[in-house]
Amino acid sequence: MKNYSIFSISALFIAATIVTSCSKDDEPTVSVSKLFVSNADTDPAVANLSIFDPADGATLAAPMTYNTAAPDGNGIVYDASSNVGFQVSRSTKSIKLFSVSSTGSVMNGSSFTDASLASGRGAAYDAINKVLYVASNTDSTIRVYNNAPALSGTVTANKVFKLNGQPWGIAFAANKLMVLIDLDRKEIQLFNNVNSIASGTVTPSNKITIPSSTRLHGLTYDASSDVLIATEIGAAAAPAIPNPTVAAFNADGGIYIIEGALAKFTANAAVTPDRTIIGSNTKLGNPVDVKFDARSGKKLIYIAEKANKSILVFRLTDSGNMAPTTMATVTTLPEAIFLDAR
């Protein structure tokens, strides 16, 4: 029979502890909730990218601000797995690349320009295939850029999808591209197997309409919960109100929440949203973009409110004339947002 000293037993315990600890090195120790805000200001002195970090607290602290040289900022996306982000600069017909440092700061990367990008708006990213989709509203197209992280200088889109209406908000999930059609169409189109679609005039696989809406704009979709959320901007020309009071807010905007979205697309029918957030208490004037935190215990809806210069946060269960759960007033013109929540 072998005899083990207390020193040997201690050594074995320490070794086991080290092995166990090392095996968990790649597990996240803290949650992440960063809201990236692309600002539409054209003044080069204005910081065109803002980040709220964290974005899921009881309040929204003042954001960190960065100048990524993307005036008239529109669509923005960020892929945490590869640490690459893209921001559309509508006025320069460019897409600016950025990354995020270990301390949370934004670092500017390269950029690429497409002279044929008439009016860059929403953006969506297929991280597996490294494909960037950019909506261009005035010429009714979606531009498709392959191997987007490696692009720089002057480029030409690999594909151009010609639509039957003006796209604005777009969302990508599981090789499906959802495209919101602007103006009076009140329509959201679904393109299945989008990476196999060729250039040229394209026809959606399915579509839904929201007849109760006036003018749709922002769009987000979460595949894990099959929830689609779109924003209503109402009268887009309504004047912005400097430093608005609760009573003075321009509040003709709204949010439409659609659950079980894919089945409703299959029916190719008009839909009644499961819930609508609208009314004077909402502070929704021109909600131009929307994102959703689908994590358990969160279920938060983020809104870029352009006319009233604010970021608004609601809950998925909200309905009717609800006040935001949290909000932040900003000095810039928030045009598009992206949420990194994990």
N, C-alpha and C positions, 0 to 999 in steps of 0.2 A: 504494500500500500504506500502510495506516495504522500509525502507531507508538504503542504503549501504554506509558506510563511505569509504573514499579514502584508508584507511588502509585495509579494507576488500577486496576491489578490487585489491590492490597490492598483498595481500596474495594469492588471487585466481590466479593471473597472474604468480607469482613465482611458485606455485604448479604445474600449467599446464606446465611451462617451464621445471621443474624437471622431470615430467612424460614423456614429449616428448624426453628429453635428454636421459633418462634411456632406452627408447624403441629403441634407436639407438646405444646402447653400443656395440652390436655385429656386427655392420657394419664396414667394413674396412675403415680406414681413409687415408691410403697411399697405393700406389701400391707396389708390391714386384717383384723384378727381381734378382734372385740369380742363378748364374751358378756354379754348382759343377763340379770340374774337378778331375778325378781319374788318378793318374800318375803311369806309368809302371816302374819307376825306382826300382831296386832291392836293392840298398844301403839303409840299415835301417836308415841312418842318413838323408835321403831325406824325406821331408814332402810329403806324398803320397796323400794328399787331399788339393786342393786349391779351394777357393771360390771368385768369382768376384761378388761384391755387392756394388752398383747396376751393372747389366750387360747391361742395355738398354740405357745408357747415350751416349752423343756425343763421349766420349772416354772411354776406359777401364782402370781404375786405377789399381795399383798393387794389386794382390789378397791377401787375408788372407790365411795363410797356416797352416796346421795341420798334425800331425802324428797320424794316426789312427791304426798304426801297421798292415798295409795291404800292404806289399811289392808286387811289380809287380801288382799294382792296375789295375783292369779292370772294368767290368760293375758297374754302380752306379745308384741308384734310391733313391728318397726321397718323402715321403708322408707327406705333411704339415698338413693334417687334424688330423693325429695321432702323428705327430712329431717323425717319425721313418725313418731312412735311412739305406740302405744296400750298402756295398762296397765289391766287389769280390777281393780276393787276390789269383791270379792264382798260384803263387809259393807255397803257404801254403795250397792250397785247402780249403780255409776258406772264410766265409762271415762275415764281421765285421759290427756290428750295431752301429749307432750313432744317436744323436738327436741334435737339434739346440736350444740354449738358447734364452731368450728374448732379449739379446743384440746381437744376431747373431753369437755367438761363437759355435763351434762344441764341443760336449761332447761325449766322447767314451762310448759305451755301452758294451754289451756282444758280444760274437762271437760264431760261430759254424763251425765245420769242417766236411767235407764229404770226406773220403779217396778215394772214387770212382769218385770224380769230377776231371776228367782227365786234363781238360784245360779250366777253367772258363773264359768266354768272356762276351758277352752282358747279361744284366739283365733287367727284366720287373716285375712290381708289380701290382697285383690285390688288391687294397686297401679295397674293399668291403668284399672280402672273405679272406683277409690276406694271399694271396698265392704269393710266390716269384718264378719266373721262371729264370733259369740260363742256358745259352747256353754253351755247351762244344764242341769245334770244332774238336779236334783230334779223338774223338770216335763218332762223329755225333749224339749227344744226347741233349735233353733239360731236365734238372733236375727240379723237381717240389717240393717245400717245403711248406707244409700247416702250418698255424698259425706261420708264420715266425718270427714275433716280439717276440715270447716266446721261440724261440730255443736258445740253448747254448750247449757247449761241443761237443761231437762226435755224429753225426746224420747220418741217412740214408734217402735219398730222398723218399718222399711218392710215387712219380711216376717217371718213366724214359721213355721219348718218344724217340724212335729210328727213326732217319730220314734217308733219302736217299742221304744225302749230308752233308757237314760240315756247321753248323750254325755259324753266327757271330752276327750281329746286330739283336735285337728282339724288338718288340713293342707290348704292350697290350692296348686294348681299347674295351669297351662294350662286354666283353667276347669273343673277337677275339684276337688271337695271330698271329702276322705277324713275319715271320722268313726269314732273308736274308741268302741265301746259298752262301758260300765263293767259292773261286778259279774260275774255268772256267764255272760254271753253269749259271751265269748271271741271277739268278732266285730269286724271292721273293715268299714265300709260305704263304697261309692264312689258319688258322685253326679256324673254327667257333665253338661256344659252347665248348671252350677249357676245361672248368672245368669238362665236362662230358666225356672227352676222357680218356680211360684206358691206363695203362702202356703197353709198347711193341712197335712193329713197327707201325708207324702211317702214314696215307696218308693225304695230305692236302686237304681241301675242294675245294680250287681253287689256282691258281698260275698265275703269270705274269713273263715274261722275258724281259730283256732290251738288245736286240742284239747289240746295238751300244756300249755297255760297254766292258771294258776289265776285271776288277775284282771289284765286288761290296764289300762293307764292312760295313759302318755305315747305320743305318735305323732309321727313326722316322715317326710317323703317328699322325695326328690331326683329331679326329672324327668330331669336330665342323665345320671344313671347308673341310673335306674329302680330305686332302692333304697328300700325301706320298712323303718323300724326302729320297734319298739314295745317298751314296757317292761312288765315283770311286777312287781307290787308284793307278791305273795304275801299274807301275813296283814297287812292294813292296820292292824289294831289292835295289832300287836307294839309293845312299848314302845321309845321312843327311849332311847339310852344316852348320858348326859353324858360328854363327853371320852373316847370309846371307845378301847380298845386294840385291836390287831389281833385278839386272841383273843376280845374281848367284842362285836365288831360283830354287830348284828342283820343277818343275811345271807341272807334268804329271797327276795330279789328277783332279777330277771334282765333280760336284753336279748335280743330276738329280731330277727335280721337276715334280711330276705327280699329276694333279688335277683330281677330280672325280674318285678317286682311286678304290672305291668298285665296280663300274660298270665295270671297266677294269679287275678286278679280276674275276668277273662273266663270262666274255668272255673267260677266260683261254687262253689269247693270248699274243703274243709279242706286246710290246707297244713302241711308240716313246714318250719320255718325252715331256711335254709341253714346258719346258725350260731346257737348260743345261748351267751350268756355268763352263767354262774351258778355259785355256790359261795362258800365261806367266804373265799377270797382276793379276791373281787371287791369286797367292802365294800358290796354292793348290799342294802339293807334295804327301803326304800320309794322306789325310783326313780320319781318322779312325772312327770318330763318328760325329753325327749330332743331333741337337735338334732345335725345332721351337717354337717361341713365336707367337701364333696365335691371340693375343689380337688386338682389333681394334686400329689402329694408330701405331702399332708396326710391325707385320709381318716380324720378323727378323729370319734369319737362322744362327745358331751357329755351328762352326766347330772346332773339335779337330784336329789340324794339327801336326802330330807326327814328321815327318822327319825334318820339319823346326821349330819345337818347338814354336808353336804359337797357339793362339786362334783367329779365324777369324770370322767376322760377315758380312753377306750379307743380302739383302732384297729379299723377295719372288718374286718380280717383276724383279729381275736381270736376265740377260741372256748373254751368250757369254763370251768374254774375259774381265770381269769386275773386277776392283779392289775392295777389301773389303771395306765396309762402315766404319768399325773400326777394329782394331786388337791390340793384345798384344803379345809381345815376352816373352817367359817364359824360365826358366832354366831347367825345368823338361821335362819328356816325356809324354805329355797328351795322354791318351789312350781312355778314355770314359768320357762322360759328361752327366749331367742331369740339366734341367732348371726348376726352381720353379718360374713361372711367373703368377701373379694373381692381 
